Amino acid sequence: MKVEFYGHVRQYHNLKSEIDRNIQTVLESGQYVMGPMLKKFEAELAAYHGAQFAIGTGNGTDSIWLALMALGIGPGDEVITHPNTFFATAEAIWIAGATAVFVDCCPKTKCIDPEKIEAAITSKTKAIIPVHLYGQCADMPAIRKIADRHKLRVIEDNAQGIGASGAGFKIGQLSDAISTSFIIQKNLGTFGDSGALMTNNAEIDAKVRKLRNHGSNARNVHSFGFNSRLDDLHAGILSAKLKHIDALNDQRRKWAARYTAGLKDCKSFDLPVELPGYRHVFHLYAIETRKNEWRDRLVDFLVQNNIDAKTHYSIAIHQQAGYPWGKGARIVGSLANAEANAARCVSLPMFPELTADEVDYVIAKVKEWDAHHAGK
Ligand SMILES: Cc1ncc(COP(=O)(O)O)c(C=O)c1O
């Protein structure tokens, strides 16, 4: 048996008629950029998030820095996040010209640890960017309280958690804006790049809407801006898939529960933790080996057995070669949990279209590996 890491083509086959119909609608419309399909998808996306506005962008990275820019955050300002996220979270802060301030993650969830945030706040701090890492919400109520105390903005980097929710809170309810990515492998992914920003703040909406389109919202009328638009073909694909996102996430949750039940007695690694009352949407099912040196051995063993395992993200941002490349960066306190996460993370295949046989084969092989490492 061979188990792939991604199921993009399976998902395309399952939703083919709906996706193809939307692609054809766009092709026949003759309007491919800033056309009616984008408008329709933006309305659907805003409604899905219970937000007033959704703005399609070129990608998830742009969504973050466009939001920062719309909030007037740039050179001389500091933005707090954590270093065990995809590189783009910090990259977006640097693109905006601000200083990235790194604090540690929570050892359980791997999301930013709210208890570490306050020590990092200075007179220059302007925003916090929590990441809903792997598909589980960060502790937004705690983050919101800190932001209110210090008058900070909060942008949720929700590239990985569309459809997730917390205990008594929804994504977007406790922040200024939600950024997301629709790159291929995301829970809601297209066949290429694109992203979006959701907000209830009319000023952020108006600014980002212009900034993404050469500083223009009327033909021939411009101010300084960029080209970062979500084109209509991708909007059509995403519109077709959005209708299924809750069912697709439920399917991920089902496979996650099967992994957890199958692997719960293993002793050489820790399993992902879903906090009580939270809806984790398992963008990734990431386990952590109990020893650093076991991570690559487990990945190699799985790959040798035709299971495509990966690591997310095996080099923390502050440990990348050349960091911080002349950009503004500050580390506050120990980053031991984030560094351990980077050193020990192994992602098992996770996508809605997996089969029970594939999941059971992965469980069997991981258990076989565990039997040789548990207690050592
Ligand atoms: C947490 C996180 N933030 C930001 C991004 C950037 O999104 P994009 O690749 O669409 O620029 C990604 C994914 O790629 C991500 O996983």
The ligand as an SDF file (V2000), in Angstrom:
LIG
                    3D

 16 16  0  0  0  0  0  0  0  0999 V2000
    0.1980   29.6300    9.0950 C   0  0  0  0  0  0  0  0  0  0  0  0
    0.3590   30.1490    7.6910 C   0  0  0  0  0  0  0  0  0  0  0  0
    0.4500   31.4740    7.4950 N   0  0  0  0  0  0  0  0  0  0  0  0
    0.5770   31.9900    6.2730 C   0  0  0  0  0  0  0  0  0  0  0  0
    0.6100   31.1790    5.1570 C   0  0  0  0  0  0  0  0  0  0  0  0
    0.8450   31.8130    3.8420 C   0  0  0  0  0  0  0  0  0  0  0  0
   -0.1070   31.5620    2.8830 O   0  0  0  0  0  0  0  0  0  0  0  0
    0.2800   31.6020    1.3390 P   0  0  0  0  0  0  0  0  0  0  0  0
    1.1470   30.4350    1.0460 O   0  0  0  0  0  0  0  0  0  0  0  0
   -1.0390   31.5490    0.6520 O   0  0  0  0  0  0  0  0  0  0  0  0
    0.9760   32.8960    1.1060 O   0  0  0  0  0  0  0  0  0  0  0  0
    0.4980   29.7700    5.3170 C   0  0  0  0  0  0  0  0  0  0  0  0
    0.4780   28.8140    4.1990 C   0  0  0  0  0  0  0  0  0  0  0  0
    1.0700   28.7590    3.2400 O   0  0  0  0  0  0  0  0  0  0  0  0
    0.3910   29.2510    6.6150 C   0  0  0  0  0  0  0  0  0  0  0  0
    0.3120   27.9360    6.8280 O   0  0  0  0  0  0  0  0  0  0  0  0
  1  2  1  0
  2  3  1  0
  2 15  2  0
  3  4  2  0
  4  5  1  0
  5  6  1  0
  5 12  2  0
  6  7  1  0
  7  8  1  0
  8  9  2  0
  8 10  1  0
  8 11  1  0
 12 13  1  0
 12 15  1  0
 13 14  2  0
 15 16  1  0
M  END
$$$$
